[in-house]
Amino acid sequence: MWEEVLLCLFSSAIYFNSLGCGFVFDDVSAIRDNQDLRPSTSLSELFKNDFWGTPMNE
């Protein structure tokens, strides 16, 4: 049990300093501006669009 706790703490410590960082490279278009990641997007739309939120039939 303590091995799992130690692994969780170690993993959290590694990424802790990245929590305050902003988006880099393609994060803005892939995450912030992606309309598929909005709560109003239906599940069927997720299968119609690519990773970037662009319709695949274009």
TIRO-981071 format. One record per atom (N, C-alpha, C, O): residue number from 1; residue in one letter; atom name; x, y, z. Coordinates in steps of 0.2 Angstrom, whole numbers. Example, Ala and Ser with C-alpha at 12.3 -4.5 7.8 and 13.67 -1.06 7.14 Angstrom:
<recs>
<1, "A", "N", <66, -28, 39>>
<1, "A", "CA", <62, -22, 39>>
<1, "A", "C", <66, -16, 39>>
<1, "A", "O", <71, -17, 42>>
<2, "S", "N", <64, -11, 35>>
<2, "S", "CA", <68, -5, 36>>
<2, "S", "C", <64, 0, 39>>
<2, "S", "O", <67, 6, 40>>
</recs>
This chain:
<recs>
<1, "M", "N", <4, -6, 0>>
<1, "M", "CA", <0, 0, 0>>
<1, "M", "C", <4, 6, 0>>
<1, "M", "O", <3, 11, -4>>
<2, "W", "N", <10, 6, 4>>
<2, "W", "CA", <14, 12, 4>>
<2, "W", "C", <17, 14, -2>>
<2, "W", "O", <19, 19, -4>>
<3, "E", "N", <18, 8, -6>>
<3, "E", "CA", <22, 9, -13>>
<3, "E", "C", <17, 14, -17>>
<3, "E", "O", <19, 18, -21>>
<4, "E", "N", <11, 12, -17>>
<4, "E", "CA", <6, 16, -21>>
<4, "E", "C", <5, 23, -19>>
<4, "E", "O", <5, 28, -23>>
<5, "V", "N", <5, 24, -13>>
<5, "V", "CA", <5, 31, -10>>
<5, "V", "C", <11, 35, -12>>
<5, "V", "O", <11, 41, -14>>
<6, "L", "N", <17, 32, -11>>
<6, "L", "CA", <23, 35, -13>>
<6, "L", "C", <24, 36, -21>>
<6, "L", "O", <26, 42, -23>>
<7, "L", "N", <21, 32, -25>>
<7, "L", "CA", <21, 33, -32>>
<7, "L", "C", <16, 39, -34>>
<7, "L", "O", <18, 43, -38>>
<8, "C", "N", <11, 39, -30>>
<8, "C", "CA", <6, 45, -32>>
<8, "C", "C", <9, 51, -30>>
<8, "C", "O", <9, 56, -33>>
<9, "L", "N", <12, 52, -24>>
<9, "L", "CA", <15, 58, -21>>
<9, "L", "C", <21, 60, -26>>
<9, "L", "O", <22, 66, -28>>
<10, "F", "N", <25, 55, -28>>
<10, "F", "CA", <31, 57, -33>>
<10, "F", "C", <28, 59, -39>>
<10, "F", "O", <31, 64, -42>>
<11, "S", "N", <23, 56, -42>>
<11, "S", "CA", <20, 58, -48>>
<11, "S", "C", <17, 65, -48>>
<11, "S", "O", <18, 69, -52>>
<12, "S", "N", <14, 67, -42>>
<12, "S", "CA", <11, 73, -41>>
<12, "S", "C", <16, 79, -41>>
<12, "S", "O", <16, 84, -43>>
<13, "A", "N", <22, 77, -37>>
<13, "A", "CA", <27, 82, -36>>
<13, "A", "C", <31, 84, -43>>
<13, "A", "O", <33, 89, -44>>
<14, "I", "N", <31, 79, -47>>
<14, "I", "CA", <34, 80, -54>>
<14, "I", "C", <31, 85, -58>>
<14, "I", "O", <34, 90, -61>>
<15, "Y", "N", <24, 85, -58>>
<15, "Y", "CA", <20, 89, -62>>
<15, "Y", "C", <17, 95, -58>>
<15, "Y", "O", <14, 100, -61>>
<16, "F", "N", <19, 96, -52>>
<16, "F", "CA", <16, 102, -48>>
<16, "F", "C", <18, 108, -51>>
<16, "F", "O", <14, 113, -51>>
<17, "N", "N", <24, 109, -53>>
<17, "N", "CA", <26, 116, -55>>
<17, "N", "C", <23, 118, -62>>
<17, "N", "O", <24, 124, -64>>
<18, "S", "N", <20, 113, -65>>
<18, "S", "CA", <17, 115, -72>>
<18, "S", "C", <10, 118, -71>>
<18, "S", "O", <7, 120, -76>>
<19, "L", "N", <7, 117, -65>>
<19, "L", "CA", <0, 120, -64>>
<19, "L", "C", <-1, 127, -66>>
<19, "L", "O", <-7, 129, -68>>
<20, "G", "N", <4, 131, -64>>
<20, "G", "CA", <3, 138, -66>>
<20, "G", "C", <5, 140, -73>>
<20, "G", "O", <5, 146, -74>>
<21, "C", "N", <7, 136, -77>>
<21, "C", "CA", <10, 138, -83>>
<21, "C", "C", <4, 139, -88>>
<21, "C", "O", <-1, 136, -87>>
<22, "G", "N", <5, 143, -93>>
<22, "G", "CA", <0, 144, -98>>
<22, "G", "C", <1, 139, -104>>
<22, "G", "O", <5, 134, -104>>
<23, "F", "N", <-4, 140, -109>>
<23, "F", "CA", <-4, 135, -115>>
<23, "F", "C", <2, 136, -119>>
<23, "F", "O", <5, 142, -120>>
<24, "V", "N", <5, 131, -122>>
<24, "V", "CA", <11, 132, -127>>
<24, "V", "C", <9, 128, -134>>
<24, "V", "O", <4, 124, -134>>
<25, "F", "N", <12, 130, -139>>
<25, "F", "CA", <12, 127, -145>>
<25, "F", "C", <5, 127, -148>>
<25, "F", "O", <1, 132, -149>>
<26, "D", "N", <2, 121, -149>>
<26, "D", "CA", <-5, 120, -152>>
<26, "D", "C", <-10, 119, -146>>
<26, "D", "O", <-16, 118, -148>>
<27, "D", "N", <-8, 120, -140>>
<27, "D", "CA", <-13, 120, -135>>
<27, "D", "C", <-19, 125, -135>>
<27, "D", "O", <-25, 123, -134>>
<28, "V", "N", <-18, 131, -138>>
<28, "V", "CA", <-23, 136, -139>>
<28, "V", "C", <-28, 133, -143>>
<28, "V", "O", <-34, 134, -142>>
<29, "S", "N", <-26, 131, -149>>
<29, "S", "CA", <-31, 129, -154>>
<29, "S", "C", <-34, 122, -152>>
<29, "S", "O", <-40, 121, -154>>
<30, "A", "N", <-30, 118, -149>>
<30, "A", "CA", <-33, 111, -148>>
<30, "A", "C", <-37, 111, -142>>
<30, "A", "O", <-41, 106, -141>>
<31, "I", "N", <-36, 115, -137>>
<31, "I", "CA", <-40, 115, -131>>
<31, "I", "C", <-44, 121, -130>>
<31, "I", "O", <-50, 121, -129>>
<32, "R", "N", <-41, 127, -130>>
<32, "R", "CA", <-45, 133, -128>>
<32, "R", "C", <-50, 135, -133>>
<32, "R", "O", <-56, 137, -132>>
<33, "D", "N", <-48, 135, -140>>
<33, "D", "CA", <-53, 137, -145>>
<33, "D", "C", <-57, 131, -148>>
<33, "D", "O", <-60, 132, -153>>
<34, "N", "N", <-56, 125, -146>>
<34, "N", "CA", <-59, 119, -149>>
<34, "N", "C", <-67, 119, -146>>
<34, "N", "O", <-68, 118, -140>>
<35, "Q", "N", <-71, 120, -151>>
<35, "Q", "CA", <-78, 120, -149>>
<35, "Q", "C", <-81, 113, -147>>
<35, "Q", "O", <-86, 113, -144>>
<36, "D", "N", <-77, 108, -149>>
<36, "D", "CA", <-80, 101, -146>>
<36, "D", "C", <-79, 100, -139>>
<36, "D", "O", <-82, 96, -136>>
<37, "L", "N", <-75, 105, -136>>
<37, "L", "CA", <-74, 104, -128>>
<37, "L", "C", <-79, 108, -124>>
<37, "L", "O", <-78, 109, -118>>
<38, "R", "N", <-84, 111, -127>>
<38, "R", "CA", <-89, 115, -124>>
<38, "R", "C", <-94, 110, -121>>
<38, "R", "O", <-96, 105, -124>>
<39, "P", "N", <-97, 112, -115>>
<39, "P", "CA", <-103, 107, -113>>
<39, "P", "C", <-109, 107, -117>>
<39, "P", "O", <-112, 102, -117>>
<40, "S", "N", <-110, 112, -122>>
<40, "S", "CA", <-115, 111, -126>>
<40, "S", "C", <-114, 107, -132>>
<40, "S", "O", <-119, 106, -136>>
<41, "T", "N", <-108, 104, -133>>
<41, "T", "CA", <-107, 100, -139>>
<41, "T", "C", <-110, 93, -138>>
<41, "T", "O", <-109, 90, -132>>
<42, "S", "N", <-114, 90, -142>>
<42, "S", "CA", <-117, 84, -142>>
<42, "S", "C", <-112, 78, -143>>
<42, "S", "O", <-107, 79, -146>>
<43, "L", "N", <-113, 73, -141>>
<43, "L", "CA", <-109, 67, -141>>
<43, "L", "C", <-108, 65, -149>>
<43, "L", "O", <-103, 63, -151>>
<44, "S", "N", <-113, 66, -153>>
<44, "S", "CA", <-113, 64, -160>>
<44, "S", "C", <-108, 69, -163>>
<44, "S", "O", <-105, 67, -168>>
<45, "E", "N", <-107, 75, -161>>
<45, "E", "CA", <-103, 80, -164>>
<45, "E", "C", <-95, 78, -163>>
<45, "E", "O", <-91, 79, -167>>
<46, "L", "N", <-94, 74, -158>>
<46, "L", "CA", <-87, 72, -156>>
<46, "L", "C", <-85, 67, -162>>
<46, "L", "O", <-79, 67, -163>>
<47, "F", "N", <-89, 63, -164>>
<47, "F", "CA", <-88, 58, -169>>
<47, "F", "C", <-87, 61, -176>>
<47, "F", "O", <-85, 58, -181>>
<48, "K", "N", <-90, 67, -177>>
<48, "K", "CA", <-90, 70, -184>>
<48, "K", "C", <-84, 75, -185>>
<48, "K", "O", <-83, 76, -191>>
<49, "N", "N", <-81, 77, -180>>
<49, "N", "CA", <-75, 81, -180>>
<49, "N", "C", <-69, 78, -179>>
<49, "N", "O", <-68, 73, -175>>
<50, "D", "N", <-63, 81, -181>>
<50, "D", "CA", <-57, 79, -180>>
<50, "D", "C", <-54, 81, -173>>
<50, "D", "O", <-58, 84, -169>>
<51, "F", "N", <-48, 80, -171>>
<51, "F", "CA", <-45, 82, -165>>
<51, "F", "C", <-45, 90, -164>>
<51, "F", "O", <-46, 92, -158>>
<52, "W", "N", <-45, 94, -169>>
<52, "W", "CA", <-45, 101, -169>>
<52, "W", "C", <-52, 104, -168>>
<52, "W", "O", <-53, 110, -168>>
<53, "G", "N", <-57, 100, -169>>
<53, "G", "CA", <-64, 102, -169>>
<53, "G", "C", <-67, 104, -176>>
<53, "G", "O", <-72, 107, -177>>
<54, "T", "N", <-63, 102, -181>>
<54, "T", "CA", <-64, 104, -188>>
<54, "T", "C", <-69, 98, -191>>
<54, "T", "O", <-67, 92, -190>>
<55, "P", "N", <-74, 99, -194>>
<55, "P", "CA", <-78, 94, -197>>
<55, "P", "C", <-74, 90, -202>>
<55, "P", "O", <-70, 92, -206>>
<56, "M", "N", <-74, 83, -202>>
<56, "M", "CA", <-70, 79, -206>>
<56, "M", "C", <-73, 78, -213>>
<56, "M", "O", <-69, 76, -217>>
<57, "N", "N", <-78, 81, -215>>
<57, "N", "CA", <-81, 81, -221>>
<57, "N", "C", <-78, 87, -225>>
<57, "N", "O", <-80, 88, -231>>
<58, "E", "N", <-74, 91, -223>>
<58, "E", "CA", <-72, 97, -226>>
<58, "E", "C", <-65, 95, -229>>
<58, "E", "O", <-62, 100, -232>>
</recs>
